[in-house]
Amino acid sequence: DFQAIDVISHIPVMCEDSKIPYAYVPSKVDLGASSLTKRPTSIVLIKKHEDITEPYEECYDSIKALPLPI
């Protein structure tokens, strides 16, 4: 439900070029809530950290398993 799609339209191309999996979500409100913020969020980037390797790998593998958006 993001209105100014041109603001983030380059992100999928960058992700595909760098072989970084990505996914679209239907609601920026839900994305913000899952990021523990009260504000609607248009994009979330997750950086790998040595303290959370297992959850990161699970998230990475889950997103990578999704079909590419059309």
CHARMM-style PDB file with segment names, atoms N, HN, CA, C and O in Angstrom:
ATOM      1  N   ASP     1       0.801  -1.195   0.000  1.00  0.00      PROA
ATOM      2  CA  ASP     1       0.000   0.000   0.000  1.00  0.00      PROA
ATOM      3  C   ASP     1       0.856   1.277   0.000  1.00  0.00      PROA
ATOM      4  O   ASP     1       0.458   2.302   0.553  1.00  0.00      PROA
ATOM      5  N   PHE     2       2.005   1.197  -0.612  1.00  0.00      PROA
ATOM      6  HN  PHE     2       2.328   0.364  -1.061  1.00  0.00      PROA
ATOM      7  CA  PHE     2       2.931   2.338  -0.681  1.00  0.00      PROA
ATOM      8  C   PHE     2       2.569   3.210  -1.872  1.00  0.00      PROA
ATOM      9  O   PHE     2       2.377   2.694  -2.973  1.00  0.00      PROA
ATOM     10  N   GLN     3       2.472   4.516  -1.677  1.00  0.00      PROA
ATOM     11  HN  GLN     3       2.628   4.935  -0.783  1.00  0.00      PROA
ATOM     12  CA  GLN     3       2.006   5.415  -2.732  1.00  0.00      PROA
ATOM     13  C   GLN     3       3.106   5.871  -3.685  1.00  0.00      PROA
ATOM     14  O   GLN     3       2.901   5.852  -4.899  1.00  0.00      PROA
ATOM     15  N   ALA     4       4.247   6.274  -3.184  1.00  0.00      PROA
ATOM     16  HN  ALA     4       4.414   6.290  -2.198  1.00  0.00      PROA
ATOM     17  CA  ALA     4       5.319   6.815  -4.032  1.00  0.00      PROA
ATOM     18  C   ALA     4       6.305   5.705  -4.391  1.00  0.00      PROA
ATOM     19  O   ALA     4       7.456   5.719  -3.956  1.00  0.00      PROA
ATOM     20  N   ILE     5       5.837   4.744  -5.191  1.00  0.00      PROA
ATOM     21  HN  ILE     5       4.902   4.733  -5.545  1.00  0.00      PROA
ATOM     22  CA  ILE     5       6.641   3.564  -5.514  1.00  0.00      PROA
ATOM     23  C   ILE     5       7.962   3.923  -6.181  1.00  0.00      PROA
ATOM     24  O   ILE     5       8.931   3.173  -6.068  1.00  0.00      PROA
ATOM     25  N   ASP     6       8.016   5.062  -6.877  1.00  0.00      PROA
ATOM     26  HN  ASP     6       7.228   5.672  -6.969  1.00  0.00      PROA
ATOM     27  CA  ASP     6       9.258   5.450  -7.541  1.00  0.00      PROA
ATOM     28  C   ASP     6      10.380   5.733  -6.543  1.00  0.00      PROA
ATOM     29  O   ASP     6      11.551   5.731  -6.921  1.00  0.00      PROA
ATOM     30  N   VAL     7      10.043   5.974  -5.285  1.00  0.00      PROA
ATOM     31  HN  VAL     7       9.091   5.975  -4.978  1.00  0.00      PROA
ATOM     32  CA  VAL     7      11.056   6.226  -4.263  1.00  0.00      PROA
ATOM     33  C   VAL     7      11.864   4.961  -3.972  1.00  0.00      PROA
ATOM     34  O   VAL     7      13.054   5.039  -3.668  1.00  0.00      PROA
ATOM     35  N   ILE     8      11.221   3.802  -4.066  1.00  0.00      PROA
ATOM     36  HN  ILE     8      10.254   3.738  -4.314  1.00  0.00      PROA
ATOM     37  CA  ILE     8      11.916   2.547  -3.765  1.00  0.00      PROA
ATOM     38  C   ILE     8      11.985   1.608  -4.966  1.00  0.00      PROA
ATOM     39  O   ILE     8      12.381   0.453  -4.809  1.00  0.00      PROA
ATOM     40  N   SER     9      11.619   2.058  -6.138  1.00  0.00      PROA
ATOM     41  HN  SER     9      11.297   2.996  -6.266  1.00  0.00      PROA
ATOM     42  CA  SER     9      11.553   1.165  -7.301  1.00  0.00      PROA
ATOM     43  C   SER     9      12.913   0.612  -7.715  1.00  0.00      PROA
ATOM     44  O   SER     9      12.972  -0.407  -8.403  1.00  0.00      PROA
ATOM     45  N   HSD    10      13.991   1.247  -7.320  1.00  0.00      PROA
ATOM     46  HN  HSD    10      13.944   2.075  -6.760  1.00  0.00      PROA
ATOM     47  CA  HSD    10      15.329   0.766  -7.668  1.00  0.00      PROA
ATOM     48  C   HSD    10      15.802  -0.367  -6.750  1.00  0.00      PROA
ATOM     49  O   HSD    10      16.759  -1.064  -7.086  1.00  0.00      PROA
ATOM     50  N   ILE    11      15.167  -0.559  -5.629  1.00  0.00      PROA
ATOM     51  HN  ILE    11      14.390   0.007  -5.356  1.00  0.00      PROA
ATOM     52  CA  ILE    11      15.605  -1.555  -4.651  1.00  0.00      PROA
ATOM     53  C   ILE    11      15.570  -2.983  -5.207  1.00  0.00      PROA
ATOM     54  O   ILE    11      16.553  -3.703  -5.029  1.00  0.00      PROA
ATOM     55  N   PRO    12      14.500  -3.434  -5.869  1.00  0.00      PROA
ATOM     56  CA  PRO    12      14.517  -4.799  -6.409  1.00  0.00      PROA
ATOM     57  C   PRO    12      15.660  -5.041  -7.399  1.00  0.00      PROA
ATOM     58  O   PRO    12      16.264  -6.113  -7.394  1.00  0.00      PROA
ATOM     59  N   VAL    13      15.955  -4.067  -8.236  1.00  0.00      PROA
ATOM     60  HN  VAL    13      15.464  -3.196  -8.241  1.00  0.00      PROA
ATOM     61  CA  VAL    13      17.051  -4.219  -9.203  1.00  0.00      PROA
ATOM     62  C   VAL    13      18.377  -4.370  -8.467  1.00  0.00      PROA
ATOM     63  O   VAL    13      19.191  -5.225  -8.815  1.00  0.00      PROA
ATOM     64  N   MET    14      18.592  -3.545  -7.454  1.00  0.00      PROA
ATOM     65  HN  MET    14      17.931  -2.850  -7.171  1.00  0.00      PROA
ATOM     66  CA  MET    14      19.827  -3.642  -6.674  1.00  0.00      PROA
ATOM     67  C   MET    14      19.920  -4.995  -5.969  1.00  0.00      PROA
ATOM     68  O   MET    14      20.989  -5.604  -5.925  1.00  0.00      PROA
ATOM     69  N   CYS    15      18.811  -5.455  -5.426  1.00  0.00      PROA
ATOM     70  HN  CYS    15      17.943  -4.961  -5.463  1.00  0.00      PROA
ATOM     71  CA  CYS    15      18.803  -6.749  -4.745  1.00  0.00      PROA
ATOM     72  C   CYS    15      19.106  -7.883  -5.718  1.00  0.00      PROA
ATOM     73  O   CYS    15      19.915  -8.760  -5.416  1.00  0.00      PROA
ATOM     74  N   GLU    16      18.468  -7.871  -6.871  1.00  0.00      PROA
ATOM     75  HN  GLU    16      17.810  -7.159  -7.116  1.00  0.00      PROA
ATOM     76  CA  GLU    16      18.697  -8.928  -7.855  1.00  0.00      PROA
ATOM     77  C   GLU    16      20.135  -8.906  -8.355  1.00  0.00      PROA
ATOM     78  O   GLU    16      20.743  -9.964  -8.512  1.00  0.00      PROA
ATOM     79  N   ASP    17      20.691  -7.729  -8.609  1.00  0.00      PROA
ATOM     80  HN  ASP    17      20.197  -6.869  -8.481  1.00  0.00      PROA
ATOM     81  CA  ASP    17      22.080  -7.621  -9.056  1.00  0.00      PROA
ATOM     82  C   ASP    17      23.058  -8.155  -8.013  1.00  0.00      PROA
ATOM     83  O   ASP    17      24.100  -8.712  -8.357  1.00  0.00      PROA
ATOM     84  N   SER    18      22.717  -7.982  -6.741  1.00  0.00      PROA
ATOM     85  HN  SER    18      21.871  -7.529  -6.461  1.00  0.00      PROA
ATOM     86  CA  SER    18      23.592  -8.411  -5.646  1.00  0.00      PROA
ATOM     87  C   SER    18      23.206  -9.777  -5.082  1.00  0.00      PROA
ATOM     88  O   SER    18      23.784 -10.236  -4.097  1.00  0.00      PROA
ATOM     89  N   LYS    19      22.218 -10.424  -5.717  1.00  0.00      PROA
ATOM     90  HN  LYS    19      21.748 -10.051  -6.517  1.00  0.00      PROA
ATOM     91  CA  LYS    19      21.733 -11.733  -5.268  1.00  0.00      PROA
ATOM     92  C   LYS    19      21.253 -11.703  -3.810  1.00  0.00      PROA
ATOM     93  O   LYS    19      21.538 -12.605  -3.023  1.00  0.00      PROA
ATOM     94  N   ILE    20      20.525 -10.648  -3.483  1.00  0.00      PROA
ATOM     95  HN  ILE    20      20.294  -9.915  -4.123  1.00  0.00      PROA
ATOM     96  CA  ILE    20      19.923 -10.493  -2.160  1.00  0.00      PROA
ATOM     97  C   ILE    20      18.427 -10.759  -2.300  1.00  0.00      PROA
ATOM     98  O   ILE    20      17.757 -10.075  -3.073  1.00  0.00      PROA
ATOM     99  N   PRO    21      17.887 -11.741  -1.569  1.00  0.00      PROA
ATOM    100  CA  PRO    21      16.453 -12.009  -1.687  1.00  0.00      PROA
ATOM    101  C   PRO    21      15.632 -10.861  -1.101  1.00  0.00      PROA
ATOM    102  O   PRO    21      16.045 -10.200  -0.148  1.00  0.00      PROA
ATOM    103  N   TYR    22      14.462 -10.644  -1.695  1.00  0.00      PROA
ATOM    104  HN  TYR    22      14.126 -11.180  -2.469  1.00  0.00      PROA
ATOM    105  CA  TYR    22      13.563  -9.595  -1.219  1.00  0.00      PROA
ATOM    106  C   TYR    22      12.131 -10.059  -1.400  1.00  0.00      PROA
ATOM    107  O   TYR    22      11.855 -10.994  -2.152  1.00  0.00      PROA
ATOM    108  N   ALA    23      11.229  -9.396  -0.703  1.00  0.00      PROA
ATOM    109  HN  ALA    23      11.453  -8.637  -0.092  1.00  0.00      PROA
ATOM    110  CA  ALA    23       9.810  -9.737  -0.796  1.00  0.00      PROA
ATOM    111  C   ALA    23       8.986  -8.476  -0.608  1.00  0.00      PROA
ATOM    112  O   ALA    23       9.396  -7.543   0.082  1.00  0.00      PROA
ATOM    113  N   TYR    24       7.826  -8.465  -1.230  1.00  0.00      PROA
ATOM    114  HN  TYR    24       7.493  -9.223  -1.791  1.00  0.00      PROA
ATOM    115  CA  TYR    24       6.864  -7.388  -1.028  1.00  0.00      PROA
ATOM    116  C   TYR    24       5.884  -7.820   0.053  1.00  0.00      PROA
ATOM    117  O   TYR    24       5.552  -9.000   0.164  1.00  0.00      PROA
ATOM    118  N   VAL    25       5.428  -6.871   0.838  1.00  0.00      PROA
ATOM    119  HN  VAL    25       5.698  -5.912   0.748  1.00  0.00      PROA
ATOM    120  CA  VAL    25       4.403  -7.146   1.840  1.00  0.00      PROA
ATOM    121  C   VAL    25       3.204  -6.250   1.539  1.00  0.00      PROA
ATOM    122  O   VAL    25       3.375  -5.159   0.995  1.00  0.00      PROA
ATOM    123  N   PRO    26       1.992  -6.693   1.885  1.00  0.00      PROA
ATOM    124  CA  PRO    26       0.802  -5.933   1.497  1.00  0.00      PROA
ATOM    125  C   PRO    26       0.577  -4.640   2.280  1.00  0.00      PROA
ATOM    126  O   PRO    26      -0.142  -3.759   1.809  1.00  0.00      PROA
ATOM    127  N   SER    27       1.172  -4.511   3.457  1.00  0.00      PROA
ATOM    128  HN  SER    27       1.755  -5.227   3.840  1.00  0.00      PROA
ATOM    129  CA  SER    27       0.833  -3.355   4.291  1.00  0.00      PROA
ATOM    130  C   SER    27       2.064  -2.747   4.947  1.00  0.00      PROA
ATOM    131  O   SER    27       2.815  -3.439   5.635  1.00  0.00      PROA
ATOM    132  N   LYS    28       2.269  -1.454   4.731  1.00  0.00      PROA
ATOM    133  HN  LYS    28       1.659  -0.892   4.172  1.00  0.00      PROA
ATOM    134  CA  LYS    28       3.386  -0.772   5.386  1.00  0.00      PROA
ATOM    135  C   LYS    28       3.129  -0.623   6.886  1.00  0.00      PROA
ATOM    136  O   LYS    28       4.074  -0.492   7.664  1.00  0.00      PROA
ATOM    137  N   VAL    29       1.871  -0.641   7.295  1.00  0.00      PROA
ATOM    138  HN  VAL    29       1.103  -0.747   6.663  1.00  0.00      PROA
ATOM    139  CA  VAL    29       1.543  -0.598   8.720  1.00  0.00      PROA
ATOM    140  C   VAL    29       1.991  -1.897   9.384  1.00  0.00      PROA
ATOM    141  O   VAL    29       2.603  -1.872  10.452  1.00  0.00      PROA
ATOM    142  N   ASP    30       1.688  -3.037   8.752  1.00  0.00      PROA
ATOM    143  HN  ASP    30       1.191  -3.058   7.884  1.00  0.00      PROA
ATOM    144  CA  ASP    30       2.109  -4.333   9.293  1.00  0.00      PROA
ATOM    145  C   ASP    30       3.629  -4.454   9.301  1.00  0.00      PROA
ATOM    146  O   ASP    30       4.205  -4.991  10.248  1.00  0.00      PROA
ATOM    147  N   LEU    31       4.276  -3.960   8.258  1.00  0.00      PROA
ATOM    148  HN  LEU    31       3.809  -3.524   7.490  1.00  0.00      PROA
ATOM    149  CA  LEU    31       5.736  -4.018   8.193  1.00  0.00      PROA
ATOM    150  C   LEU    31       6.347  -3.184   9.315  1.00  0.00      PROA
ATOM    151  O   LEU    31       7.310  -3.610   9.952  1.00  0.00      PROA
ATOM    152  N   GLY    32       5.798  -2.015   9.556  1.00  0.00      PROA
ATOM    153  HN  GLY    32       5.015  -1.669   9.039  1.00  0.00      PROA
ATOM    154  CA  GLY    32       6.275  -1.188  10.660  1.00  0.00      PROA
ATOM    155  C   GLY    32       6.080  -1.867  12.000  1.00  0.00      PROA
ATOM    156  O   GLY    32       6.969  -1.841  12.851  1.00  0.00      PROA
ATOM    157  N   ALA    33       4.918  -2.474  12.190  1.00  0.00      PROA
ATOM    158  HN  ALA    33       4.196  -2.495  11.498  1.00  0.00      PROA
ATOM    159  CA  ALA    33       4.635  -3.162  13.455  1.00  0.00      PROA
ATOM    160  C   ALA    33       5.583  -4.337  13.665  1.00  0.00      PROA
ATOM    161  O   ALA    33       6.037  -4.569  14.785  1.00  0.00      PROA
ATOM    162  N   SER    34       5.884  -5.076  12.608  1.00  0.00      PROA
ATOM    163  HN  SER    34       5.515  -4.887  11.698  1.00  0.00      PROA
ATOM    164  CA  SER    34       6.800  -6.210  12.747  1.00  0.00      PROA
ATOM    165  C   SER    34       8.236  -5.751  12.970  1.00  0.00      PROA
ATOM    166  O   SER    34       9.090  -6.536  13.383  1.00  0.00      PROA
ATOM    167  N   SER    35       8.496  -4.473  12.694  1.00  0.00      PROA
ATOM    168  HN  SER    35       7.803  -3.835  12.359  1.00  0.00      PROA
ATOM    169  CA  SER    35       9.821  -3.890  12.931  1.00  0.00      PROA
ATOM    170  C   SER    35       9.879  -3.174  14.279  1.00  0.00      PROA
ATOM    171  O   SER    35      10.838  -2.460  14.575  1.00  0.00      PROA
ATOM    172  N   LEU    36       8.852  -3.372  15.082  1.00  0.00      PROA
ATOM    173  HN  LEU    36       8.073  -3.951  14.842  1.00  0.00      PROA
ATOM    174  CA  LEU    36       8.736  -2.787  16.419  1.00  0.00      PROA
ATOM    175  C   LEU    36       8.733  -1.263  16.405  1.00  0.00      PROA
ATOM    176  O   LEU    36       9.329  -0.621  17.270  1.00  0.00      PROA
ATOM    177  N   THR    37       8.056  -0.696  15.415  1.00  0.00      PROA
ATOM    178  HN  THR    37       7.571  -1.217  14.713  1.00  0.00      PROA
ATOM    179  CA  THR    37       7.861   0.746  15.367  1.00  0.00      PROA
ATOM    180  C   THR    37       6.380   1.032  15.168  1.00  0.00      PROA
ATOM    181  O   THR    37       5.662   0.217  14.589  1.00  0.00      PROA
ATOM    182  N   LYS    38       5.928   2.158  15.634  1.00  0.00      PROA
ATOM    183  HN  LYS    38       6.511   2.820  16.105  1.00  0.00      PROA
ATOM    184  CA  LYS    38       4.520   2.530  15.477  1.00  0.00      PROA
ATOM    185  C   LYS    38       4.264   3.232  14.153  1.00  0.00      PROA
ATOM    186  O   LYS    38       3.117   3.526  13.816  1.00  0.00      PROA
ATOM    187  N   ARG    39       5.324   3.503  13.401  1.00  0.00      PROA
ATOM    188  HN  ARG    39       6.256   3.264  13.675  1.00  0.00      PROA
ATOM    189  CA  ARG    39       5.187   4.221  12.136  1.00  0.00      PROA
ATOM    190  C   ARG    39       5.098   3.245  10.968  1.00  0.00      PROA
ATOM    191  O   ARG    39       5.757   2.206  10.981  1.00  0.00      PROA
ATOM    192  N   PRO    40       4.299   3.563   9.968  1.00  0.00      PROA
ATOM    193  CA  PRO    40       4.290   2.758   8.745  1.00  0.00      PROA
ATOM    194  C   PRO    40       5.697   2.748   8.136  1.00  0.00      PROA
ATOM    195  O   PRO    40       6.397   3.760   8.153  1.00  0.00      PROA
ATOM    196  N   THR    41       6.096   1.608   7.607  1.00  0.00      PROA
ATOM    197  HN  THR    41       5.527   0.786   7.593  1.00  0.00      PROA
ATOM    198  CA  THR    41       7.455   1.437   7.104  1.00  0.00      PROA
ATOM    199  C   THR    41       7.403   0.917   5.676  1.00  0.00      PROA
ATOM    200  O   THR    41       6.691  -0.046   5.389  1.00  0.00      PROA
ATOM    201  N   SER    42       8.150   1.546   4.785  1.00  0.00      PROA
ATOM    202  HN  SER    42       8.728   2.328   5.018  1.00  0.00      PROA
ATOM    203  CA  SER    42       8.126   1.176   3.372  1.00  0.00      PROA
ATOM    204  C   SER    42       9.133   0.094   3.019  1.00  0.00      PROA
ATOM    205  O   SER    42       8.918  -0.674   2.081  1.00  0.00      PROA
ATOM    206  N   ILE    43      10.225   0.027   3.760  1.00  0.00      PROA
ATOM    207  HN  ILE    43      10.400   0.650   4.522  1.00  0.00      PROA
ATOM    208  CA  ILE    43      11.267  -0.950   3.454  1.00  0.00      PROA
ATOM    209  C   ILE    43      12.017  -1.298   4.732  1.00  0.00      PROA
ATOM    210  O   ILE    43      12.231  -0.445   5.594  1.00  0.00      PROA
ATOM    211  N   VAL    44      12.413  -2.561   4.843  1.00  0.00      PROA
ATOM    212  HN  VAL    44      12.240  -3.254   4.143  1.00  0.00      PROA
ATOM    213  CA  VAL    44      13.224  -3.018   5.964  1.00  0.00      PROA
ATOM    214  C   VAL    44      14.399  -3.788   5.384  1.00  0.00      PROA
ATOM    215  O   VAL    44      14.222  -4.682   4.556  1.00  0.00      PROA
ATOM    216  N   LEU    45      15.583  -3.437   5.819  1.00  0.00      PROA
ATOM    217  HN  LEU    45      15.726  -2.711   6.492  1.00  0.00      PROA
ATOM    218  CA  LEU    45      16.792  -4.159   5.432  1.00  0.00      PROA
ATOM    219  C   LEU    45      17.314  -4.871   6.669  1.00  0.00      PROA
ATOM    220  O   LEU    45      17.350  -4.297   7.757  1.00  0.00      PROA
ATOM    221  N   ILE    46      17.717  -6.121   6.498  1.00  0.00      PROA
ATOM    222  HN  ILE    46      17.689  -6.588   5.614  1.00  0.00      PROA
ATOM    223  CA  ILE    46      18.194  -6.912   7.627  1.00  0.00      PROA
ATOM    224  C   ILE    46      19.665  -7.220   7.402  1.00  0.00      PROA
ATOM    225  O   ILE    46      20.040  -7.820   6.395  1.00  0.00      PROA
ATOM    226  N   LYS    47      20.488  -6.804   8.349  1.00  0.00      PROA
ATOM    227  HN  LYS    47      20.183  -6.317   9.167  1.00  0.00      PROA
ATOM    228  CA  LYS    47      21.929  -7.026   8.260  1.00  0.00      PROA
ATOM    229  C   LYS    47      22.309  -8.206   9.149  1.00  0.00      PROA
ATOM    230  O   LYS    47      21.852  -8.316  10.287  1.00  0.00      PROA
ATOM    231  N   LYS    48      23.139  -9.073   8.621  1.00  0.00      PROA
ATOM    232  HN  LYS    48      23.510  -8.984   7.696  1.00  0.00      PROA
ATOM    233  CA  LYS    48      23.584 -10.238   9.380  1.00  0.00      PROA
ATOM    234  C   LYS    48      24.482  -9.789  10.533  1.00  0.00      PROA
ATOM    235  O   LYS    48      25.320  -8.902  10.375  1.00  0.00      PROA
ATOM    236  N   HSD    49      24.293 -10.414  11.690  1.00  0.00      PROA
ATOM    237  HN  HSD    49      23.612 -11.135  11.819  1.00  0.00      PROA
ATOM    238  CA  HSD    49      25.094 -10.114  12.876  1.00  0.00      PROA
ATOM    239  C   HSD    49      25.477 -11.435  13.521  1.00  0.00      PROA
ATOM    240  O   HSD    49      24.679 -12.372  13.549  1.00  0.00      PROA
ATOM    241  N   GLU    50      26.670 -11.510  14.028  1.00  0.00      PROA
ATOM    242  HN  GLU    50      27.319 -10.750  14.006  1.00  0.00      PROA
ATOM    243  CA  GLU    50      27.175 -12.770  14.579  1.00  0.00      PROA
ATOM    244  C   GLU    50      26.348 -13.296  15.750  1.00  0.00      PROA
ATOM    245  O   GLU    50      26.350 -14.501  16.006  1.00  0.00      PROA
ATOM    246  N   ASP    51      25.644 -12.424  16.462  1.00  0.00      PROA
ATOM    247  HN  ASP    51      25.643 -11.446  16.255  1.00  0.00      PROA
ATOM    248  CA  ASP    51      24.836 -12.864  17.603  1.00  0.00      PROA
ATOM    249  C   ASP    51      23.497 -13.470  17.200  1.00  0.00      PROA
ATOM    250  O   ASP    51      22.862 -14.148  18.008  1.00  0.00      PROA
ATOM    251  N   ILE    52      23.061 -13.239  15.977  1.00  0.00      PROA
ATOM    252  HN  ILE    52      23.577 -12.689  15.320  1.00  0.00      PROA
ATOM    253  CA  ILE    52      21.750 -13.746  15.546  1.00  0.00      PROA
ATOM    254  C   ILE    52      21.858 -14.502  14.219  1.00  0.00      PROA
ATOM    255  O   ILE    52      21.019 -14.334  13.335  1.00  0.00      PROA
ATOM    256  N   THR    53      22.871 -15.316  14.088  1.00  0.00      PROA
ATOM    257  HN  THR    53      23.553 -15.452  14.807  1.00  0.00      PROA
ATOM    258  CA  THR    53      23.107 -16.030  12.833  1.00  0.00      PROA
ATOM    259  C   THR    53      21.947 -16.950  12.469  1.00  0.00      PROA
ATOM    260  O   THR    53      21.491 -16.943  11.325  1.00  0.00      PROA
ATOM    261  N   GLU    54      21.467 -17.735  13.416  1.00  0.00      PROA
ATOM    262  HN  GLU    54      21.837 -17.740  14.346  1.00  0.00      PROA
ATOM    263  CA  GLU    54      20.412 -18.706  13.104  1.00  0.00      PROA
ATOM    264  C   GLU    54      19.100 -18.036  12.682  1.00  0.00      PROA
ATOM    265  O   GLU    54      18.543 -18.417  11.652  1.00  0.00      PROA
ATOM    266  N   PRO    55      18.582 -17.057  13.431  1.00  0.00      PROA
ATOM    267  CA  PRO    55      17.354 -16.386  12.963  1.00  0.00      PROA
ATOM    268  C   PRO    55      17.549 -15.678  11.624  1.00  0.00      PROA
ATOM    269  O   PRO    55      16.644 -15.655  10.791  1.00  0.00      PROA
ATOM    270  N   TYR    56      18.715 -15.110  11.425  1.00  0.00      PROA
ATOM    271  HN  TYR    56      19.451 -15.128  12.102  1.00  0.00      PROA
ATOM    272  CA  TYR    56      18.992 -14.442  10.149  1.00  0.00      PROA
ATOM    273  C   TYR    56      18.934 -15.445   9.002  1.00  0.00      PROA
ATOM    274  O   TYR    56      18.304 -15.183   7.977  1.00  0.00      PROA
ATOM    275  N   GLU    57      19.588 -16.588   9.168  1.00  0.00      PROA
ATOM    276  HN  GLU    57      20.101 -16.801  10.000  1.00  0.00      PROA
ATOM    277  CA  GLU    57      19.600 -17.615   8.121  1.00  0.00      PROA
ATOM    278  C   GLU    57      18.192 -18.126   7.834  1.00  0.00      PROA
ATOM    279  O   GLU    57      17.848 -18.366   6.677  1.00  0.00      PROA
ATOM    280  N   GLU    58      17.374 -18.296   8.873  1.00  0.00      PROA
ATOM    281  HN  GLU    58      17.653 -18.102   9.813  1.00  0.00      PROA
ATOM    282  CA  GLU    58      15.988 -18.732   8.682  1.00  0.00      PROA
ATOM    283  C   GLU    58      15.208 -17.708   7.866  1.00  0.00      PROA
ATOM    284  O   GLU    58      14.474 -18.070   6.946  1.00  0.00      PROA
ATOM    285  N   CYS    59      15.364 -16.448   8.199  1.00  0.00      PROA
ATOM    286  HN  CYS    59      15.960 -16.154   8.946  1.00  0.00      PROA
ATOM    287  CA  CYS    59      14.680 -15.376   7.475  1.00  0.00      PROA
ATOM    288  C   CYS    59      15.167 -15.324   6.030  1.00  0.00      PROA
ATOM    289  O   CYS    59      14.364 -15.232   5.102  1.00  0.00      PROA
ATOM    290  N   TYR    60      16.472 -15.382   5.845  1.00  0.00      PROA
ATOM    291  HN  TYR    60      17.125 -15.457   6.598  1.00  0.00      PROA
ATOM    292  CA  TYR    60      17.078 -15.338   4.511  1.00  0.00      PROA
ATOM    293  C   TYR    60      16.556 -16.486   3.646  1.00  0.00      PROA
ATOM    294  O   TYR    60      16.135 -16.276   2.509  1.00  0.00      PROA
ATOM    295  N   ASP    61      16.587 -17.696   4.196  1.00  0.00      PROA
ATOM    296  HN  ASP    61      16.928 -17.867   5.120  1.00  0.00      PROA
ATOM    297  CA  ASP    61      16.137 -18.872   3.445  1.00  0.00      PROA
ATOM    298  C   ASP    61      14.645 -18.802   3.120  1.00  0.00      PROA
ATOM    299  O   ASP    61      14.230 -19.196   2.031  1.00  0.00      PROA
ATOM    300  N   SER    62      13.842 -18.306   4.055  1.00  0.00      PROA
ATOM    301  HN  SER    62      14.179 -17.986   4.941  1.00  0.00      PROA
ATOM    302  CA  SER    62      12.399 -18.182   3.816  1.00  0.00      PROA
ATOM    303  C   SER    62      12.106 -17.209   2.684  1.00  0.00      PROA
ATOM    304  O   SER    62      11.272 -17.488   1.822  1.00  0.00      PROA
ATOM    305  N   ILE    63      12.783 -16.079   2.682  1.00  0.00      PROA
ATOM    306  HN  ILE    63      13.461 -15.853   3.382  1.00  0.00      PROA
ATOM    307  CA  ILE    63      12.559 -15.087   1.627  1.00  0.00      PROA
ATOM    308  C   ILE    63      13.100 -15.596   0.300  1.00  0.00      PROA
ATOM    309  O   ILE    63      12.484 -15.385  -0.744  1.00  0.00      PROA
ATOM    310  N   LYS    64      14.236 -16.257   0.333  1.00  0.00      PROA
ATOM    311  HN  LYS    64      14.737 -16.428   1.181  1.00  0.00      PROA
ATOM    312  CA  LYS    64      14.832 -16.787  -0.899  1.00  0.00      PROA
ATOM    313  C   LYS    64      13.935 -17.851  -1.535  1.00  0.00      PROA
ATOM    314  O   LYS    64      13.924 -18.001  -2.757  1.00  0.00      PROA
ATOM    315  N   ALA    65      13.190 -18.584  -0.722  1.00  0.00      PROA
ATOM    316  HN  ALA    65      13.199 -18.462   0.271  1.00  0.00      PROA
ATOM    317  CA  ALA    65      12.320 -19.646  -1.230  1.00  0.00      PROA
ATOM    318  C   ALA    65      11.053 -19.107  -1.900  1.00  0.00      PROA
ATOM    319  O   ALA    65      10.388 -19.838  -2.633  1.00  0.00      PROA
ATOM    320  N   LEU    66      10.716 -17.849  -1.658  1.00  0.00      PROA
ATOM    321  HN  LEU    66      11.257 -17.255  -1.062  1.00  0.00      PROA
ATOM    322  CA  LEU    66       9.525 -17.261  -2.278  1.00  0.00      PROA
ATOM    323  C   LEU    66       9.734 -17.089  -3.778  1.00  0.00      PROA
ATOM    324  O   LEU    66      10.863 -16.884  -4.225  1.00  0.00      PROA
ATOM    325  N   PRO    67       8.657 -17.170  -4.559  1.00  0.00      PROA
ATOM    326  CA  PRO    67       8.799 -16.896  -5.998  1.00  0.00      PROA
ATOM    327  C   PRO    67       9.104 -15.415  -6.220  1.00  0.00      PROA
ATOM    328  O   PRO    67       8.660 -14.558  -5.457  1.00  0.00      PROA
ATOM    329  N   LEU    68       9.865 -15.129  -7.270  1.00  0.00      PROA
ATOM    330  HN  LEU    68      10.226 -15.825  -7.890  1.00  0.00      PROA
ATOM    331  CA  LEU    68      10.166 -13.734  -7.592  1.00  0.00      PROA
ATOM    332  C   LEU    68       8.887 -12.995  -7.951  1.00  0.00      PROA
ATOM    333  O   LEU    68       8.027 -13.548  -8.636  1.00  0.00      PROA
ATOM    334  N   PRO    69       8.747 -11.748  -7.497  1.00  0.00      PROA
ATOM    335  CA  PRO    69       7.560 -10.962  -7.861  1.00  0.00      PROA
ATOM    336  C   PRO    69       7.546 -10.672  -9.354  1.00  0.00      PROA
ATOM    337  O   PRO    69       8.593 -10.591  -9.997  1.00  0.00      PROA
ATOM    338  N   ILE    70       6.367 -10.521  -9.884  1.00  0.00      PROA
ATOM    339  HN  ILE    70       5.516 -10.586  -9.362  1.00  0.00      PROA
ATOM    340  CA  ILE    70       6.245 -10.202 -11.318  1.00  0.00      PROA
ATOM    341  C   ILE    70       6.265  -8.709 -11.500  1.00  0.00      PROA
ATOM    342  OT1 ILE    70       6.175  -8.224 -12.627  1.00  0.00      PROA
TER     343      ILE     70
END
